[in-house]
Amino acid sequence: MMINQLIFKRVAPHLRCGRWAHVETHLKQLVRTNSDLSEFREVFSKAKHIAIITGAGVSAESGVPTFRQAGGQWRTWKTQDLATPESFSRNPSRVWEFYHYRRELALNACPSAAHRAIAECEARLSKQGRSVVVITQNIDELHHRAGSKHVLEVHGNLFKTRCVSCGDVESNHKSPICPSLEGKGSPDPDVKDAPIPVKDLPRCDEKGCDGLLRPHVIWFGETLDSHILTEVEKELDTCDLCLVVGTSSVVYPAAMFGPQVASCGVPVAEFNIQTTPNTTRFKFHFQGPCSTTLPIALARHESEVI
């Protein structure tokens, strides 16, 4: 019934607008999609260990900007101009304004239907002795807030800081993170930088340190956390189903996670609003907003007893 309703919902606008010539082609596309969905659901029902790789597209549906997309700038700066150790060394005030803006956006965002579907799936399958791990490129904690428990953050976390002096890493959800950043960080290109003195930027609370804090995220030119990568490799080596959700598949090494799994003969399903450079490598591709496609794909299967 759900698939039939989906077909009608997609075709009805064409019928109302009288575009009869497009209906047959549209139906053929939907039949293919629905056939793939039925096959995916069968694979899903048997999977014991599911790895879900997520990217910025999942959070974009929560209103968090995708800074890599066309026009994805903050003021006149591209992310690549700000998210580097060199930029932080030259102008920590500007970089902290940028990350303050991103922190506030994330704090005010709500997990999308895709985030919630993943968390609900993990909770449900865990009662059946099955597992779900989220391997995310996102740094906004929305998976955690949706209820996901097993999350590997490949690129770090907006709500953790690291001291550049002593190396201490701490969680920090203050809003603002320090008084001098209150009201700062507007993305408006006409807004000038706030020249905040380094002494007034976030500082380390460790006794006797007071070093400058930086966001605990992976910047351009930095290597990924080896401990996280080891965990990721372990999960990818043992999964029997992999989902690649809302990622453009252009950021390495994460872009190769899905193809790596597919090369071992494990089914991989891609969920995205458009095709990506890796689409042809995967067994399934479901096109459309993740918040629409993923809840259907991960819904309770009729074979589930719990």
Secondary structure, 3 states (H helix, E strand, C coil): CHHHHHHHHHHHHHHHCCCHHHHHHHHHHHHHHHHHHHHHHHHHHHCCEEEEEECHHHHHCCCCCCCCCCCCEECCEEHHHHCCHHHHHHCHHHHHHHHHHHHHHHHHCCCCHHHHHHHHHHHHHHCCCCEEEEEECCCCCHHHHHCCCCEEECCEEEEEEEECCCCCEEECCCCCCCHHHCCCCCCCCCCCCCCCCHHHCCECCCCCCCCEEEEEECCCCCCCCHHHHHHHHHHHHHCCEEEEECCCCCCCCHHHHHHHHHCCCCCEEEEECCCCCCHHHCCEEEECCHHHHHHHHCCCCCCCCC
